[in-house]
């Protein structure tokens, strides 16, 4: 997975949002800013290492932004996740 340079958008969401809602919010915002983006295609949410966001990295607990924040110990505005074509 190669990130597209200059294609980052800041997303403001609730701290207790799950992976599905986060992906939906990201696709909606990205589609609003890029007319060529097909939000109806099969997309997945990915961690920076390319692994699909379903559970938290350390364990089997379902992803929630606030719990991920507690694990990575970064400010919310420094958390980076990617949308990538589904496989």
Residue frames as a rotation matrix with the C-alpha (Angstrom) as fourth column:
UNK 1
0.585 0.811 0.000 0.00
0.811 -0.585 0.000 0.00
0.000 0.000 -1.000 0.00
UNK 2
-0.622 -0.761 0.183 1.49
0.769 -0.638 -0.042 3.33
0.149 0.115 0.982 -1.08
UNK 3
0.083 0.645 -0.759 -0.06
0.633 -0.622 -0.460 6.48
-0.770 -0.443 -0.460 0.40
UNK 4
0.285 0.091 0.954 -1.03
0.872 -0.437 -0.219 9.10
0.397 0.895 -0.204 -2.17
UNK 5
-0.648 -0.658 -0.383 1.05
0.755 -0.622 -0.209 12.20
-0.100 -0.424 0.900 -1.56
UNK 6
-0.975 0.214 0.054 -1.01
-0.211 -0.976 0.060 15.26
0.065 0.047 0.997 -0.67
UNK 7
-0.334 0.905 -0.265 -4.25
-0.112 0.241 0.964 13.33
0.936 0.352 0.021 -0.25
UNK 8
-0.714 0.061 -0.698 -4.61
0.678 0.308 -0.667 13.75
0.174 -0.949 -0.261 3.53
UNK 9
-0.135 0.711 0.690 -7.74
-0.139 -0.703 0.697 15.27
0.981 -0.002 0.194 4.98
UNK 10
-0.966 -0.113 0.232 -8.43
-0.231 -0.021 -0.973 16.07
0.114 -0.993 -0.006 8.61
UNK 11
-0.227 0.911 -0.344 -11.53
0.138 0.380 0.915 14.38
0.964 0.160 -0.212 9.94
UNK 12
-0.757 0.079 0.649 -13.41
-0.628 -0.360 -0.689 15.51
0.180 -0.929 0.322 13.04
UNK 13
-0.037 0.715 -0.698 -15.35
-0.095 0.693 0.715 12.66
0.995 0.093 0.042 14.64
UNK 14
0.761 0.368 0.534 -16.52
-0.580 0.017 0.815 11.48
0.291 -0.930 0.226 18.03
UNK 15
-0.227 -0.925 0.303 -13.81
-0.968 0.181 -0.173 9.95
0.105 -0.333 -0.937 20.21
UNK 16
-0.334 0.151 0.930 -15.81
-0.428 0.855 -0.293 6.76
-0.840 -0.496 -0.221 20.73
UNK 17
0.441 0.493 -0.750 -16.37
-0.877 0.059 -0.476 6.08
-0.191 0.868 0.459 17.01
UNK 18
0.372 -0.250 0.894 -15.90
0.032 0.966 0.257 2.56
-0.928 -0.066 0.367 15.66
UNK 19
-0.637 -0.751 0.171 -14.10
0.140 0.105 0.985 1.45
-0.758 0.651 0.039 12.51
UNK 20
-0.313 0.577 0.754 -17.21
0.943 0.286 0.173 1.20
-0.116 0.765 -0.633 10.30
UNK 21
0.740 0.624 -0.250 -18.48
0.612 -0.780 -0.134 4.66
-0.279 -0.054 -0.959 11.17
UNK 22
0.179 -0.779 -0.601 -14.97
-0.072 -0.619 0.782 6.11
-0.981 -0.097 -0.166 10.82
UNK 23
-0.704 -0.400 0.587 -14.59
0.489 0.327 0.809 4.60
-0.516 0.856 -0.035 7.34
UNK 24
0.137 0.854 0.502 -18.00
0.991 -0.118 -0.068 5.95
0.001 0.506 -0.862 6.30
UNK 25
0.763 0.107 -0.638 -17.13
0.272 -0.948 0.166 9.46
-0.587 -0.300 -0.752 7.55
UNK 26
-0.239 -0.943 -0.230 -13.76
-0.020 -0.232 0.972 9.36
-0.971 0.237 0.036 5.77
UNK 27
-0.582 0.068 0.811 -15.29
0.769 0.371 0.521 8.24
-0.265 0.926 -0.268 2.46
UNK 28
0.522 0.850 0.073 -17.96
0.844 -0.503 -0.185 10.93
-0.121 0.158 -0.980 2.66
UNK 29
0.602 -0.349 -0.718 -15.41
-0.019 -0.906 0.424 13.69
-0.798 -0.241 -0.552 3.27
UNK 30
-0.492 -0.856 0.155 -12.95
0.117 0.111 0.987 12.44
-0.862 0.504 0.045 0.68
UNK 31
-0.283 0.484 0.828 -15.69
0.948 0.273 0.164 12.17
-0.147 0.831 -0.536 -1.97
UNK 32
0.750 0.595 -0.290 -16.74
0.574 -0.803 -0.161 15.76
-0.329 -0.046 -0.943 -1.22
UNK 33
0.447 -0.670 -0.592 -13.19
-0.317 -0.738 0.596 16.99
-0.836 -0.078 -0.543 -1.93
UNK 34
-0.717 -0.691 -0.087 -12.30
-0.367 0.269 0.891 14.82
-0.592 0.671 -0.447 -4.93
UNK 35
0.169 0.876 -0.451 -14.76
-0.876 -0.076 -0.476 14.55
-0.452 0.476 0.755 -7.81
UNK 36
-0.008 -0.244 -0.970 -12.94
-0.780 0.608 -0.147 11.55
0.626 0.755 -0.195 -9.28
UNK 37
-0.871 -0.328 0.366 -13.13
-0.491 0.595 -0.636 9.55
-0.009 -0.733 -0.680 -6.06
UNK 38
-0.141 0.825 -0.547 -15.60
-0.387 0.463 0.797 6.66
0.911 0.324 0.254 -6.15
UNK 39
-0.538 -0.034 0.842 -16.88
-0.842 -0.013 -0.539 6.29
0.029 -0.999 -0.022 -2.59
UNK 40
0.534 0.834 0.142 -19.16
-0.828 0.549 -0.113 3.44
-0.172 -0.058 0.983 -3.67
UNK 41
0.172 -0.560 -0.810 -16.22
-0.449 0.687 -0.571 1.14
0.877 0.462 -0.134 -4.46
UNK 42
0.828 0.055 -0.559 -14.97
0.378 0.681 0.627 -1.41
0.415 -0.730 0.543 -1.97
UNK 43
0.082 -0.785 0.614 -12.73
-0.393 -0.591 -0.704 0.47
0.916 -0.183 -0.357 0.51
UNK 44
0.541 0.019 -0.841 -11.16
0.691 0.561 0.457 -0.56
0.480 -0.828 0.290 3.80
UNK 45
0.823 -0.305 0.479 -9.65
-0.498 -0.793 0.351 1.35
0.273 -0.527 -0.805 6.68
UNK 46
0.548 -0.723 -0.422 -5.94
0.505 0.687 -0.522 0.58
0.667 0.073 0.741 7.24
UNK 47
0.781 -0.471 -0.409 -3.35
0.277 -0.326 0.904 1.16
-0.559 -0.820 -0.124 9.95
UNK 48
0.556 -0.633 -0.538 -0.05
-0.765 -0.644 -0.032 2.80
-0.326 0.429 -0.842 8.84
UNK 49
-0.471 -0.767 0.436 1.53
-0.520 0.641 0.565 -0.67
-0.712 0.039 -0.701 8.57
UNK 50
-0.669 0.255 -0.698 -1.13
-0.677 0.177 0.714 -1.69
0.306 0.951 0.055 6.02
UNK 51
-0.916 0.351 -0.192 -3.09
0.398 0.857 -0.328 -4.01
0.049 -0.377 -0.925 8.30
UNK 52
-0.303 0.894 0.330 -6.88
0.193 -0.282 0.940 -3.71
0.933 0.348 -0.087 8.06
UNK 53
-0.855 0.087 0.512 -8.59
-0.491 -0.456 -0.742 -1.90
0.169 -0.886 0.432 10.94
UNK 54
0.014 0.861 -0.509 -11.03
-0.032 0.509 0.860 -4.37
0.999 0.004 0.035 12.51
UNK 55
0.768 0.113 -0.631 -9.64
0.595 0.240 0.767 -4.87
0.239 -0.964 0.117 15.99
UNK 56
0.832 -0.546 0.098 -7.15
-0.537 -0.746 0.394 -2.98
-0.142 -0.380 -0.914 18.09
UNK 57
0.268 -0.810 -0.522 -3.52
-0.631 0.262 -0.730 -3.87
0.728 0.525 -0.441 17.34
UNK 58
-0.803 -0.578 0.147 -2.93
-0.462 0.447 -0.766 -5.30
0.377 -0.683 -0.626 20.82
UNK 59
-0.730 0.525 0.438 -5.70
-0.140 0.512 -0.847 -7.86
-0.669 -0.680 -0.300 21.31
UNK 60
-0.776 0.520 0.357 -9.05
0.618 0.514 0.595 -8.93
0.126 0.682 -0.720 19.96
UNK 61
-0.198 0.713 -0.673 -11.10
0.504 -0.515 -0.694 -5.94
-0.841 -0.476 -0.257 21.12
UNK 62
0.364 0.414 0.834 -13.07
0.930 -0.206 -0.304 -4.23
0.046 0.887 -0.460 18.34
UNK 63
-0.638 -0.683 0.356 -11.56
0.701 -0.706 -0.101 -0.94
0.320 0.185 0.929 17.16
UNK 64
0.724 0.677 -0.135 -12.67
0.688 -0.692 0.220 2.25
0.055 -0.252 -0.966 18.85
UNK 65
0.386 -0.599 0.701 -10.80
0.235 -0.671 -0.703 5.50
0.892 0.437 -0.118 18.31
UNK 66
0.594 -0.147 0.791 -10.51
-0.709 -0.561 0.428 6.37
0.380 -0.815 -0.437 22.00
UNK 67
0.852 -0.293 0.435 -9.07
-0.055 0.774 0.631 2.95
-0.521 -0.561 0.643 22.84
UNK 68
0.588 -0.666 0.460 -6.62
0.752 0.239 -0.615 3.17
0.299 0.707 0.641 19.91
UNK 69
0.497 -0.342 0.798 -5.61
-0.233 -0.938 -0.257 6.62
0.836 -0.058 -0.546 21.16
UNK 70
0.778 -0.168 0.605 -4.83
-0.604 0.064 0.794 5.09
-0.172 -0.984 -0.052 24.58
UNK 71
0.780 -0.482 0.398 -2.62
0.450 0.875 0.177 2.45
-0.434 0.041 0.900 22.95
UNK 72
0.383 -0.656 0.650 -0.59
0.803 -0.110 -0.585 4.65
0.456 0.746 0.485 20.59
UNK 73
0.240 -0.251 -0.938 -0.24
0.790 -0.511 0.339 7.52
-0.564 -0.822 0.076 23.09
UNK 74
-0.803 -0.391 0.450 -0.59
0.585 -0.661 0.470 10.23
0.113 0.641 0.759 20.48
UNK 75
-0.622 0.624 -0.473 -2.77
-0.308 -0.750 -0.585 13.30
-0.720 -0.218 0.659 20.32
UNK 76
0.222 0.803 0.553 -5.96
0.379 0.451 -0.808 12.71
-0.898 0.389 -0.205 18.37
UNK 77
0.823 0.114 -0.557 -4.80
-0.379 -0.619 -0.688 15.15
-0.423 0.777 -0.466 15.68
UNK 78
-0.170 -0.953 -0.252 -1.65
-0.946 0.086 0.313 13.01
-0.277 0.292 -0.916 15.17
UNK 79
-0.165 0.190 0.968 -3.47
-0.012 0.981 -0.195 9.71
-0.986 -0.044 -0.160 14.57
UNK 80
-0.311 0.006 -0.950 -3.20
-0.926 -0.228 0.302 8.67
-0.215 0.974 0.076 10.92
UNK 81
-0.156 0.316 0.936 -5.28
0.161 0.943 -0.292 5.93
-0.974 0.105 -0.198 9.32
UNK 82
-0.815 -0.225 -0.534 -5.65
-0.473 -0.275 0.837 5.25
-0.335 0.935 0.118 5.61
UNK 83
0.463 0.857 0.226 -8.43
-0.394 0.427 -0.814 4.25
-0.794 0.288 0.535 3.26
UNK 84
-0.673 -0.706 -0.222 -7.35
-0.585 0.323 0.744 1.67
-0.454 0.630 -0.630 0.73
UNK 85
-0.091 0.640 -0.763 -9.06
-0.860 0.336 0.383 -0.47
0.501 0.692 0.520 -1.90
UNK 86
0.384 0.326 0.864 -10.67
-0.767 0.633 0.102 -3.54
-0.514 -0.702 0.493 -0.35
UNK 87
-0.595 -0.671 -0.442 -9.21
-0.799 0.551 0.240 -6.92
0.082 0.496 -0.864 -1.05
